[in-house]
Amino acid sequence: MPIDFNPHIMFNLNKSVNQRVVQQNYVFNKSDNDTFSKSGVNSVQNVKMDYDGIKISQRPFGKINKTGEQAKLFTITNKNGASVDLSTYGATIVSIKVPDKDGKITDVTQGYTSVTPYEEAPVGHAGGTIGPCANKISGGRFKINDTEYTLECNKDGGKTHSHGGTQGFDTKNWNTNVLPDGIEFTYLKKDMESGYPGNVETKVIYKFDNDNNLRILYSAKTDKDTLINLTNHTYFNLDGADNTGENSVLNHVVTLPNSSSYTVNSKIAVPTGEIQQVNGTPFDFRTSKKIGDEINFDNDQLKIGAGYDQNYCIDNYDGTTLINAARVKSGKTGIVLDVSTNLPGFQFYSANHLGKSAQPEGKSGSRYEKRSSFCVEPQFYPNAINTENFKDKGILRAGEEYNREIRYSFSIEKI
């Protein structure tokens, strides 16, 4: 669940695995070895690398007022001119620029031109790495090994903890290493920071290739049993990020091919534990339809979220196979986004709460309005730690390693 204006599980792997990408009825086997030599870039002002046509550069992104540190912006550009901008502040996706059906390079993500709006007026965690625990925890309380932990309740009038709280991972300035085809971000969360137990070594690797695939590889280790549920919170508009007006995303065509069920929410949008089939509801996207087709239907769950803001369950989830969670298409640009993951669920959100008066201007100089974008946020189910009916709790045990992946793949399809 997003906090659109905020003033301010676990399948454990101890070794790398071969992963399959499942896209509707297609399966691709692919081995992956992350054995890259890394060079530190914290003191370097300009970095240029060339690896199979992939180039990486760096520039300042502004001063972080609360710490006095300088945020940095890394740009990964492939041989076709597509690129990804990544900020050290929050290990954040600032932009993704890919070609449209006419070959025009188009920015498809919402964001800001410097670190200041991200720090001083964060809106919806735009593009940020969300953690230690994405989404909501009821009452801001959870138990591990009979020890109860209390977290900041920063949502729903003090009734829930959301997205790691006001000092979550998307508010930290991460350390970096340059890889041949990407950037490695690292952050050490100290024991009881933000109320979560354990010193947690967290790593997020972004890798961008010449086929316009952006891979996000998450890993974490802890010295004390803890809760980990990492995701990315990018807001997409495949018509182009300069389409900031209200309802400008409603014509996007969405397919959620591997989700036959979703988790039912309480009145404050915390899952009740009930899992309901999508058939016969506005949440059925197994057959393609526009976001706007049924978003205003008379449905209690849509009213709670003020639109789409639901955790979908991924069919045939096994913790290792990359399954196609979502396909979204723009008829205007022809740009297609496929989202794949080996997490059990994802939040599909239609940016129903953007457009607050205090919201800063975006990259194009305009404020992002209500329903001007969408999010697909792979995750463990919200509040799983407190919900008996949800099997994967997001618990990371001391001595074990968390390994998960989100993949954004961009292509062209004329509609």
N, C-alpha and C positions, 0 to 999 in steps of 0.2 A: 504494500500500500504506500503510495507516495505521500510526502508532506509537500504540497505544492507551493506553499509559502511558509517558510520557517524562519522567524526572525533571528534569528541568530545569524537417520541422516546417514544416517551417516554411513556411507560406504567408504571404508578406509583402504588405501592401497599403499603398500610399502615398496612397490616397484612400478616402473613404467609398463604400460600395456599397449598392445596393438588394439586400435579402435576401428569400429565400423561406423560409417555414416549411413543412416537410414533416411531416405527422402521419399516419403510416401511408399511406393512399391519397389524402390531401388535401394540396393545395398552396395557400398563401396568399401573395400578393405584397404587400409592404408597403415603402414608402420610409420612410427615417428620417433626419432632420436634427437633429443634436445642436448646435443653435446657440442655447444658452441664455446669458443674462447670469448671472454668478456673483458671489456676495457672500461674503466671508470671514466665518467664524463662530468663529475660534479664541478671541476675547476676549469672545464673547457667551454669556451664561448661559441665556437663553431665546430661542428662535427660533420664530416662528409665521408660516407662510406659507400662503396659500390659492390654489391653482391648479387650476381645474376640480374643486373639491371635495377636492383633495389638501392635507393639512395636515402640516407638519413641525415638530417640537419637539425640544428638546435638554435634557439634564440631566446632572449629573456621574455617572460610573460607577466612581469610586474612584481612589486613588493608585497609580501604577505604582512599585513600590519600587525597581527597579533604576535608574530615571532621575529619580524625584521628580516626573514629569509627572502631570497629571490626565487620566485617560481620560474620554471623553465618550460618551454614548449618544444617538443620534438615533432618533427615531420618525417613520416615514412612515405616516400614516393616510389611507385613502381615504374617499370619501363614504358608503360602506356600513359603515364601522367596522372593516374589516379593516386590519391594520397589520404593519409590519416594524420590528424594533429592530436597530440597527447600531452597533457599537462602533468607536471609533477604534483601539483596540488590536487589531491584526491585520486591520483592515477586515473585521470579523467579523459574521456574522449571529447575533444573540443569540436572536431569536424571530421567528416568522412566525405571525400569528394570523388565521385565516380562518373563515368560518361553516361549520358542519356542516349536515347534512340538516334539522335542526330550527331552524336559524338561530342556534344558540349559537356564539359566537366561541370558537375552540379554538386553542390554541398547539400547533403540530405539529413543533416543533424542540427538540432538547435543548440545554441551555446553563446559564448560571450567573447569579447575581443581582448580581455585581460583577466588576470586573476581576481581583481577587485570585486566584481559582481558575484563570483563564486563564494568569496569569503564574507562579504558584508551583507549581501541580500540573496542568500542561496534560494533558488526556486526549483523545487522538485528534484533536487540532487542531480541536475542535468549532466548526463554523461559520466557520473562519478562511479568509483568502485564502492559498493555498499557493503558494510560490515561493521563489527564482527558478525552481526546477524541481520540479514535482510528481512524486510517486512515486519509484522507486528508480533509482540509478545504480550499476552494479556496480563494486565496488572503490573507489568514490568518485573515479573517474578518467575523464576524457574529453579528446579532442583536438579543437581547432579550428585550422585553418591550420597543422597540424604542431606546434602548441604544446600540450603536455599540462598539464592543470590537475588539481590534487589537492584534494579536498574532505574535510570531516569525515565519517567513517563512523559514523553514529549508530544503525545498525540491524543486526540479524543478527550480533551479537557482533563488530562492527567489520568486517563484510564488505561492507556497502552504505551508501550515502548515501541518505537518504530525506526527501522533502518539504522540501528546502532546509536541512536540518540543524536543530540546536537553536536557531539564530539566524535562522531563516527569516522570511519576510514576515509570518507570523501572530504573530510576537513583537515587531513594530514598532508604534509609535504613529504612525498616519498623519495627515497634514494633511487638512483638509476644506474643501470649498466646498458651499454649499447651492444646489441646482438647483430649478426650479419643481416638479418631481415626483420628486425624489430627492436623493442625496448623492454628491458626487465625492470620492473618496479619492486622495491622491497620496503617493508615497514615492520618494525618490532613493536608489537603491542605489549606493554608491561602488565604484570600481574595486577588485576583489579582495576585497570584502566577502563573507564566507562562502566564499571561494575562487573566486568567479565573476568573470570579466573584465568590464570596462566600467563606466562610469558609466551607470546605467540609470534613466531617468525612467519610472516606472510609474504608471498611472492605473487605478482601478477605479471604475466608476459603477454605482450601484444605482438603478433607476427602478421605481416601483411605481404601477400604474394602477388605475382603478375597476373593471376586470374581473378583479382579483386576479392579474395577471401581474407577476412580479418579474423584471426583466431585469438581468443582470450583464454590463457592457461592459468588456472589458479592452483596454488599449493600452499600448505600451511603445516607447521609443526608446533607442538606445545609441550611444556614441561608439567602441565597439570590438566586434567580432564576439563574440557571447556566446550563452548558452543560456537560453531562456525557455520555460516551460511552466506556465501559471497555471491554477488551478482553485479551486473552493470545496469545503469539506469539511463541509457541514452534515449532521447526523444527524437523520433524520426518523422520527417515529412518527405516522401519520395518525389513529390512535385517540386521540391527544392525548399531549403530552409528559409528562403525569403517569403514563402507563403505563410504569413503569420496570422492571418485573419481568423476570426471565430468560425469554427466548423470546416476549416479548409482541408481537413484530412478525411472527411466523411465519404469521399468518392473513392478512396483507396479500396482495392479488392483484397480481401483477406481469406486465406485458407488455413485452418488448423487441422491438418489431416490426421494427426495421431492423438487426438483428444476427444474421447467419447464421454468424458465426465469432468466435473468441476467440483470445487469445495464450496459448500453453502456458507454464506456469511451471516453473522448476527447483525443487529442494528448498528453496531459500531464497526462493522466490516472486519470482524475477527471470525475465522472459521469455527463453526459449531461442532465440527467432527463429522457431519453428514457429507457424504459424497453422492452427488446426483448426476444422473445421465443427462446429456445435453439434448437428446432428441426431443422435439416438441417444444423447445425453449429458444429464446433469442440468442443463446450461447452456443448454438450449433453452427460451427463454421467448417464442418467436415466437407461440405460442398461450398465452393467459393461464393462469397457475397460481399457487398460493400459494407464498410463500417456503419454507414448511415442508414442502412436498410431497416434495421430493427432496434436501433439504439434508443428510441423514444417509446418503445412498447410499454404497456402497462404491466410491469413486472416488478415485484418487490425487490429482487436482487439488483436490478438496474437502478431502482430508486435509491437504494442504499449507497451505491457507488456513483450516483448522478451520471450514469453511463456505464461503459465497460470498465470494470476494475476488479477482475476476478482471477483467482488462481485456478489454472487448468491443470488437470492430471494428464501425464503422458502415458499412453498405452504402451505396454511391453517394455517398460523401463527396467533395466537391470543394473544400472550403475556404471557401466563401461561403454555400452553402445551409444554412439552419437545418433540421436533420432531427430528427424526434421520436425520441429515444434510448430513453425509458422512459415507461411509464404505470403508476402504482401506485395501488391503490384500497383503502380501508378499508370493510369491510362494517359496521363498528360505527357510524362517523360519516357514511359516504357521501362523505367527502372524497376527491377524486381529484387526484393530482399528475402533470402531464406535464412532462418534462424535454426541452428541445430545445437543440441546439448546432450550431455549424459547426466543431467539433473532430473529429478522426478516430476517437476512441475514448472510452471511459468506464470507470471502475472501478465495478463493482457490488459492494457490501460489506454484509454482514449483521451488522456490529458483533460479530464473534465473540470479540473480546478485551476488551470492556468488562467491568466488574465487579471490577477489581483492588481489593484491600483498602485501598490508599492513595488511592483515587479519592474526590474530594470530593462532597458532596451537590449535586444538581442544583437547578433552580428550584423544584421541588415539595417539596424537603426530603428526597428519597430518592436513593440512589446509582443511577446507570444501570447496569443489569446486562447480562450477555452476551445478545446478540441481542434487545435492547430497541429497536432502531432499524435503519435502513438508510441507505446513502449511494449517490448516483449522482454520480460525479465526472468530468465531461468532461475530456479531456486528450489530449496526444500520447502514443503508446504508451510504457510504461515502458522506460527504458534504450535508447530509440531511437538516441541518439547513438552507442552502442557496438554496435548490432545492424544488420548489413549488410542484412538482409531487410526492415527497416522504412524506408520511403521518407522520411517526414516526420521530420526530426531535431530540430526545435525550435530551430534556429539562427537567431538574429536578427542580421542584418548591419548594420554601422554605416551610418547614413544612411537606413535603411529603418524601417518602423513595423509593429509587431505589433498586430493587431486581431482579437479573437475575442469570442464571446458565449455565455453560458449563460442559458437562460430557464426559470424555474419558473412554471408556470401551474396555478392551483387552480380546481377546479370541484366540483360536487356530482352524484353519481350514486347513486341508491338501488339497492342490490343485493338 
